Amino acid sequence: MNDRFTTPWAELALSRFPRDPRDRLRAWDASDEYLLRHLADAAPSGGGAVVVVGDRWGALTTALAARAARAAREGAAGEAGGSVTQITESFLTREATRANLAANALAEEGVTLLTTRDAPPRRVDVLLVRVPKSLALLEDQLHRLAPALHEDSLVVGTGMVKEIHTSTLALFERIVGPTRTSLAERKARLIFASPAPAADRGTDPWPLRYLLPQDAALVAGRPVVNHAGVFCADRLDIGTRFFLQHLPTGPGLGQVVDLGCGNGVVGTAVALADPTAEVLFTDESYPAVASAEETYRANVADGKAAFRVGDGLEGLPPDSADLVLSNPPFHSHQATTDAVARRMFQGARRVLRPGGELWIVGNRHLGYHVKLRRVFGNMELVASDPKFVVLRAVRRG
């Protein structure tokens, strides 16, 4: 969906990435609007180093680029001197930001795009935080950026009321400094934190390392690494646990893709089951791929593996895989949608060789069996319990 986003500095055409005409979800919400209105009043000059964290589809970053462009056009050279840096854990966020900057004729050169794997800026004058779904990711991001704040830094968080909890505010209070909230507007709220650089904020607990439980089949008792922001980072999620008990095992699995790999336990299990398998771990999350690589290296001494951050299977050659394994997500931030899984299934059919197989685990109620039949023309139920199903589809020609 491409829609018009009105900001204090410009009206912008924004869309999510990848663009899907069936997706009616906007690239921003009321919390983005609330934050930008506040910023126009609180920091009208635009000076200093501005860092944006958690910008889901680039709406905040694109608006700030428009602010800088407007200041430059009006000849306010001193006011336009601030830099804008986006920090994201998401490949799709990064690509959405690039696409939205281009769609609005805004120079990408005026914006620095970093991931959570990059070193953060040394100085931050304005920190804008779109509260993420993952409390762990927020904790890690605040720990990484707090040393760059000074007493005069402006720190503002934003989110819908349902996304901001007591635990959210406690993190800002402990890591940044004294924290308060705004009144709610259109079910959105702002968070104001006053930096206290000398305060004892403790140490960043991420990444988290632990041993997998004994019912984790091929990887039982083995170490796993989870960077902040990885799904179910503090324990093995029950869907993956069920999947591990029903994976295809070698020898002769060939070219295997762990699609949406998360912390990589599924691909690592396959590599342990079949040492001859060549496993590609891929995810749109930078922390996930970093976790997968560390998990794999901690468990497999001499395997063949590659690690890739990207949009599903886009960019991979057709007819290049023998087996694709996935636990597809059914949320895009707070929205429930099957769009991601649908694109995963279509991508899997494209990259599988004739006779190649896609194996997935999913909640029973999601109806993945219907979508697999639509894409592959076939589907087999491998295993089920009251909550999950493991399904298999074969590319036939």
Residue, then its C-alpha position, 0 to 999 in steps of 0.5 A: m500500500n502506498d499512501r500519503f503521510t502528512t508530517p510537519w515538514a512535507e507530505l510523503a508517499l510511503s509504503r511497506f517493503p516489499r510492496d504487495p498490492r494485497d497488503r492494506l497496512r500502512a507504513w506508519d501509525a499514530s505513534d509516528e505522527y505523535l512523535l513527529r509533531h512533538l519533535a517539530d515543537a521540541a527541536p525545531s532547528g534540526g541541529g545535532a546528531v539525530v538517531v532513530v531506533g525501531d523505525r519500522w518502515g522508514a517513516l520517521t527517517t524519511a520524515l527527518a530527511a524531509r525536514a533537513a531538505r526543507a531547512a536546506r531549501e530555506g537557506a537555514a544552513g545552521e539548522a540543516g546541519g544535523s545528521v540523521t542515523q537509522i539503526t535497525e535490526s531488520f533488512l526489510t526496514r532498511e530496504a523500506t527506508r531506501a525505497n521511501l527516500a527514493a520515492n520522495a526524491l530525498a537523497e540517501e546520502g543525507v542519511t546513515l543506515l546502520t544495523t544493530r550489528d554496527a558500532p553505534p554513533r559516539r554522540v547522540d543529541v536526539l534519540l528517537v525510539r519506536v518501541p519494539k515488540s521485543l523488550a530484549l531488543l529495547e534493552d540491548q539498544l538502550h544499553r548500546l546507545a546510552p554511552a553516547l547520550h549527554e545531559d542535554s540529549l533529547v530522548v523520546g520514545t513512542g508507541m501505541v498505548k498497548e505497546i508501552h508497559t511498566s516494564t518498558l518504562a522501567l528500562f528507560e528509567r534504569i538505562v537512560g534516566p528519569t522517565r515520564t510519559s505523555l497523555a495518550e493521543r489517538k491511542a498513542r503515547l510518548i516516553f520522555a527520558s532525561p539522560a543521567p550519564a553518571a548513573d549505574r545502568g548495569t551491564d547489557p545481558w545480551p547475547l544470551r547463551y544457554l543449553l537446549p533442553q533434553d527434548a530438543a531431539l538432535v540438538a538436546g543439551r547443546p549450546v545456543v546463542n541468542h542476540a536480542g530481538v530473536f524470537c523467543a530468545d530466552r527459551l526454545d519455542i514450542g513450535t521449533r521444539f515440535f519441529l525438531q522431533h520430526l525433521p527429515t534426517g540424512p544422509g544425502l539431504g544435499q543443499v538445505v535452506d533454513l528459511g527464517c532461521g532465527n537462532g539457527v537450531v533447525g539448520t544446526a540439527v540438520a547439519l549434525a544429522d547429515p555432516t555432508a549437508e550444505v546449509l544456508f541460514t537466511d533471515e531478514s533479521y541481522p541479530a537472527v543471522a548472527s545468532a544462527e552463525e554463533t549457534y552453528r559454530a558452537n556445535v558443528a566443527d567441520g560442516k558446510a554452511a553459509f549465512r545470509v541476511g535478506d528478504g526471504l529467498e529473493g536473490l537465490p538462483p532457481d533450482s538450487a536447493d534440495l530441502v527448505l525448512s521453515n517455521p514461518p512468522f505470522h506477525s509483521h510487527q503488531a499486525t497478524t498477516d499471512a503475507v510473509a508465509r505466502r511469499m516464503f512458500q512461493g520463494a521455496r517453490r522457485v528455489l527448489r529443484p524438481g523433487g525438492e521438498l519444503w517442510i514447515v511447522g505452524n499453528r494448526h489454525l493458520g491453514y497452511h495446508v491450503k496455501l501449500r496445496r495452492v502453491f505446490g499442488n500437493m501437501e502431506l501431513v507429517a506430524s501433528d499435536p493439539k497446537f502444531v502441524v508439520l507439513r511437507a510439500v514437494r516440487r513436482g517439475 
